[in-house]
Amino acid sequence: MELNVIQKICVYALPILFAITVHEAAHGYVAKYFGDLTADRMGRISLNPLKHIDPFGTILLPALTVMLGGILFGWAKPVPVNFANLRNPKKDMLWVAAAGPAANFVMAIFWALMIKLSIDMPETIAYPLALMGNAGVTINIVLMVLNLLPLPPLDGGRIAVSLLPHDLAQPFAQIERYGFIILIALLFTGVLGKILMPVIGLVNSLIFGLLG
């Protein structure tokens, strides 16, 4: 059954809020673990979605992409991290950056489990839960794969900076000032979808394969 716009928003709203909230909180928590208390002092290590919502990037843009049928795209207010405060800034940057995508992977597994649980439930509960579960899996895999692109300021870009030798890491990090422009250009030219879709499909198959 094809969902109308209101139904799509109802199905996707909760998974999107959880996806961005836990992603950002994970960054802050791991940063705190490795010595940076910036996010903690600003109250950003929180599962309260209101702490992380960007009106355009978290609500309007994802809603438009869902309604138009394109690849889900959006962002939250980044959790502030002062990498200089980390005990070993270059090394620990990897774990702080990887925490967000890792949280999305765990949430994708959670929503996949909800789909499996819905099979044995009454139809009035099973159908909406399966729809929401499917949305949750999709959203979290997309956010994980998107954020792992090796493009600063995305998490994958920061992971790359952490792994590259110093003489390459510094010039690579300078791309960050143009990163968002590059990302938008990739999105509107269709290149971003061509890069992400095969990986998204692979991760989706892996998750449901693990769950049998």
C-alpha positions as CSV (number, residue, x, y, z in Angstrom):
1,M,0.0,0.0,0.0
2,E,1.4,3.4,-1.0
3,L,1.6,5.8,1.9
4,N,0.5,9.4,1.6
5,V,2.6,12.3,2.8
6,I,1.2,12.4,6.3
7,Q,1.6,8.7,6.8
8,K,5.2,8.8,5.6
9,I,6.0,11.6,8.0
10,C,4.4,9.7,10.9
11,V,6.4,6.5,10.0
12,Y,9.7,8.3,9.6
13,A,9.6,10.9,12.3
14,L,10.5,8.7,15.3
15,P,13.3,6.8,13.6
16,I,14.9,10.0,12.3
17,L,14.8,11.7,15.7
18,F,16.4,8.6,17.3
19,A,19.0,8.3,14.6
20,I,20.3,11.8,14.8
21,T,20.0,12.1,18.6
22,V,21.9,8.9,19.4
23,H,24.4,9.6,16.7
24,E,25.3,13.0,18.2
25,A,25.1,11.9,21.8
26,A,27.6,9.1,21.0
27,H,30.1,11.6,19.6
28,G,29.8,13.6,22.9
29,Y,30.0,10.6,25.1
30,V,33.2,9.2,23.5
31,A,34.8,12.7,23.4
32,K,34.2,12.9,27.2
33,Y,35.7,9.4,27.7
34,F,38.8,10.5,25.9
35,G,39.1,13.8,27.8
36,D,37.1,16.5,26.1
37,L,34.3,17.8,28.3
38,T,33.1,20.5,25.9
39,A,29.8,18.7,24.9
40,D,29.2,17.6,28.5
41,R,29.5,21.2,29.8
42,M,27.1,22.5,27.1
43,G,24.5,19.8,28.0
44,R,24.8,18.1,24.5
45,I,25.5,14.6,25.8
46,S,21.7,14.0,25.9
47,L,19.1,11.8,24.4
48,N,16.7,14.8,24.2
49,P,16.1,15.4,20.5
50,L,15.6,19.1,21.1
51,K,19.2,19.4,22.0
52,H,20.3,18.2,18.5
53,I,17.6,19.3,16.1
54,D,18.5,21.7,13.3
55,P,15.2,23.0,11.9
56,F,16.3,22.8,8.3
57,G,18.7,19.9,8.3
58,T,16.8,17.6,10.7
59,I,13.2,18.4,9.8
60,L,12.6,20.2,6.5
61,L,15.3,18.6,4.3
62,P,14.7,15.0,5.4
63,A,10.9,15.4,5.0
64,L,11.4,16.8,1.5
65,T,13.7,13.9,0.5
66,V,11.4,11.3,1.9
67,M,8.3,12.9,0.1
68,L,10.2,13.2,-3.2
69,G,11.5,9.7,-3.0
70,G,15.2,10.6,-3.3
71,I,18.0,9.4,-1.0
72,L,17.4,10.5,2.6
73,F,19.6,13.5,3.3
74,G,19.9,15.8,6.4
75,W,21.9,16.7,9.4
76,A,21.7,17.6,13.1
77,K,23.5,20.3,15.1
78,P,27.0,18.9,15.5
79,V,28.0,18.1,19.0
80,P,30.9,20.4,19.8
81,V,34.2,18.6,20.2
82,N,37.5,20.3,21.0
83,F,40.0,17.7,19.6
84,A,42.9,19.6,21.3
85,N,41.4,18.5,24.7
86,L,41.6,14.8,23.8
87,R,44.4,12.9,25.6
88,N,45.9,11.9,22.2
89,P,44.1,14.2,19.7
90,K,45.1,12.6,16.4
91,K,44.6,9.0,17.6
92,D,41.5,9.6,19.7
93,M,39.8,11.6,16.9
94,L,39.2,8.3,15.1
95,W,37.1,6.9,18.0
96,V,35.2,10.1,18.5
97,A,34.3,10.3,14.8
98,A,33.5,6.6,14.5
99,A,31.1,6.7,17.5
100,G,28.3,8.3,15.5
101,P,28.2,5.8,12.6
102,A,28.7,2.9,15.0
103,A,25.6,4.1,16.9
104,N,23.6,4.2,13.7
105,F,24.7,0.6,12.9
106,V,23.5,-0.6,16.3
107,M,20.2,1.2,15.8
108,A,19.8,-0.3,12.3
109,I,20.1,-3.7,14.0
110,F,17.5,-2.7,16.6
111,W,15.0,-1.6,14.0
112,A,15.6,-4.8,12.0
113,L,14.8,-6.8,15.2
114,M,11.5,-4.8,15.4
115,I,10.6,-5.9,11.9
116,K,11.2,-9.6,12.9
117,L,9.2,-9.1,16.1
118,S,6.3,-7.6,14.2
119,I,5.7,-10.9,12.3
120,D,4.2,-12.5,15.5
121,M,2.1,-9.5,16.5
122,P,-1.6,-8.7,15.7
123,E,-1.9,-7.1,12.3
124,T,-3.0,-3.7,13.8
125,I,0.4,-3.5,15.5
126,A,2.5,-5.5,13.1
127,Y,2.0,-3.4,9.9
128,P,2.9,0.0,11.4
129,L,5.7,-1.5,13.4
130,A,7.1,-3.2,10.3
131,L,6.9,0.1,8.3
132,M,8.6,2.0,11.1
133,G,11.2,-0.7,11.4
134,N,11.9,-0.6,7.7
135,A,12.2,3.2,7.9
136,G,14.6,2.9,10.9
137,V,16.9,0.4,9.2
138,T,17.0,2.6,6.1
139,I,17.6,5.9,7.9
140,N,20.4,4.5,10.1
141,I,22.2,2.7,7.3
142,V,22.0,5.8,5.1
143,L,23.3,8.0,7.9
144,M,26.1,5.6,8.7
145,V,27.3,5.2,5.1
146,L,26.9,8.9,4.4
147,N,28.9,9.9,7.4
148,L,31.7,7.4,6.6
149,L,32.5,9.1,3.4
150,P,36.1,10.3,3.6
151,L,35.2,13.9,3.2
152,P,35.8,16.4,6.0
153,P,33.8,17.5,8.0
154,L,32.0,14.2,7.8
155,D,33.0,11.5,10.3
156,G,34.8,9.5,7.6
157,G,36.9,12.6,6.8
158,R,37.9,12.9,10.5
159,I,38.7,9.2,10.6
160,A,40.9,9.7,7.5
161,V,42.7,12.6,9.1
162,S,43.4,10.4,12.2
163,L,44.8,7.6,10.1
164,L,46.9,9.6,7.6
165,P,50.5,10.6,8.4
166,H,50.9,14.1,9.6
167,D,52.3,15.5,6.4
168,L,49.1,14.3,4.5
169,A,46.6,14.8,7.4
170,Q,47.0,18.5,7.6
171,P,46.4,19.4,4.0
172,F,43.6,16.9,3.8
173,A,41.9,18.5,6.8
174,Q,41.9,21.8,4.9
175,I,39.2,20.4,2.6
176,E,36.8,20.8,5.5
177,R,36.0,24.5,4.5
178,Y,34.7,23.2,1.1
179,G,33.3,19.9,2.3
180,F,29.7,20.9,2.6
181,I,29.7,22.5,-0.8
182,I,31.2,19.4,-2.3
183,L,28.6,17.2,-0.6
184,I,25.7,19.3,-1.9
185,A,27.2,19.2,-5.4
186,L,27.5,15.4,-5.2
187,L,23.8,15.2,-4.1
188,F,22.3,17.4,-6.8
189,T,24.4,15.8,-9.6
190,G,23.3,12.3,-8.6
191,V,26.8,11.2,-7.9
192,L,26.2,10.9,-4.2
193,G,23.4,8.4,-4.7
194,K,25.6,6.3,-7.1
195,I,28.3,6.2,-4.5
196,L,26.1,5.3,-1.6
197,M,23.4,3.0,-2.9
198,P,25.6,-0.1,-3.5
199,V,27.1,0.2,0.0
200,I,23.7,0.8,1.6
201,G,22.4,-2.3,-0.1
202,L,25.4,-4.3,1.0
203,V,25.0,-3.2,4.7
204,N,21.3,-3.8,4.6
205,S,21.9,-7.4,3.4
206,L,24.6,-7.9,6.0
207,I,22.2,-6.8,8.9
208,F,19.3,-9.0,7.8
209,G,21.8,-11.8,7.1
210,L,23.1,-11.6,10.6
211,L,19.6,-11.8,12.0
212,G,18.7,-14.8,9.9
